[in-house]
Amino acid sequence: MCDNEFVTLIQVRRPLERIISHIKMGWRQYGEVCMAQRPLFFTNESIRDVNHWHQLMPGPLDNFYIRSLLGESVFFLPLGKITEAHLNQARMLMTKRIDVFTVMERPDRWAQSLKYGMGWCDTEDIVCRANSAKHNQGLPAALPLHWARELQAINDLDIRFYNYVTLLSKLDAVMYQVAESAIGDTLCMNGVSNAGRWEGCKNLELIKKQKETNANTTGHAVALLAAKGGGTLMSSLSNLTNTLSSANVAAAATRRSLHTGN
């Protein structure tokens, strides 16, 4: 990746909801592209069969996030071949290569992430439609209920990856709060908007200076904790922010520590 040329953003959604959405989109595409031939691919029985959908869309239904992030060789692995090692690689990629994290279930953080993570100012009109009625036409209404347990088991690694990205977004939120309290409205004064890459870069330079000012050893401790990953990380973060009086300032260094290793 061109780290010096781009700010890289990723948005995640709860894996099971994303899978159902992907299936609905696929169903619509089979109708629009195949039209009258759609019954060749589906019967009343097969439309409810998760294994049938797996054969049609193996990548999107089997740990899609991890497959997508690790490239073509991993994306096209057979069903069931995504492993713990792949999860760890995806986590490492997040901490080293991705700059801004957004979580669809937390729209209250979108504007803050775009403003203080990318230097954008026009963030009030963000629209993210998680559902579309026209994608649902012809699908059984109870489809998610039929498959929830099986899909969750198959996508356990993606669920853990989602939880990890959610944690990183929480760390970012603390850092952005520090930047917001220090910079205030000066970032977007004088009518500055999303005027292309150069305005965004100038805004990011202002944010970067504030992050460097707020960096201290506690921030690096948070970074080391986050780098470990694992199921205890979420509870550890909660305990950490409750016990460290300087956490709101210290976590400003965390994200860049994760990226650079400094």
Stockholm file with secondary structure:
# STOCKHOLM 1.0

chainA/1-262         MCDNEFVTLIQVRRPLERIISHIKMGWRQYGEVCMAQRPLFFTNESIRDVNHWHQLMPGPLDNFYIRSLLGESVFFLPLGKITEAHLNQARMLMTKRIDVFTVMERPDRWAQSLKYGMGWCDTEDIVCRANSAKHNQGLPAALPLHWARELQAINDLDIRFYNYVTLLSKLDAVMYQVAESAIGDTLCMNGVSNAGRWEGCKNLELIKKQKETNANTTGHAVALLAAKGGGTLMSSLSNLTNTLSSANVAAAATRRSLHTGN
#=GR chainA/1-262 SS CCTTTCCCEEEECCHHHHHHHHHHHHHHHIIIIIGGGHHHHCCTTGGGCHHHHHHHCHHHHSSHHHHHHTCHHHHTSCTTCCCHHHHHHHHHHHHHHCCEEEETTCGGGHHHHHHHHHCCCCCTTCCCCCCCGGGSTTSCTTHHHHHHHHHHHHTHHHHHHHHHHHHHHHHHHHHHHHHHHHHGGGGGCTTCCCCHHHHHHHHHHHHHHHHHHHCCHHHHHHHHHHHHCSTTHHHHHHHHHHHCTTHHHHGGGHHHHHHHCC
#=GC SS_cons         CCTTTCCCEEEECCHHHHHHHHHHHHHHHIIIIIGGGHHHHCCTTGGGCHHHHHHHCHHHHSSHHHHHHTCHHHHTSCTTCCCHHHHHHHHHHHHHHCCEEEETTCGGGHHHHHHHHHCCCCCTTCCCCCCCGGGSTTSCTTHHHHHHHHHHHHTHHHHHHHHHHHHHHHHHHHHHHHHHHHHGGGGGCTTCCCCHHHHHHHHHHHHHHHHHHHCCHHHHHHHHHHHHCSTTHHHHHHHHHHHCTTHHHHGGGHHHHHHHCC
//
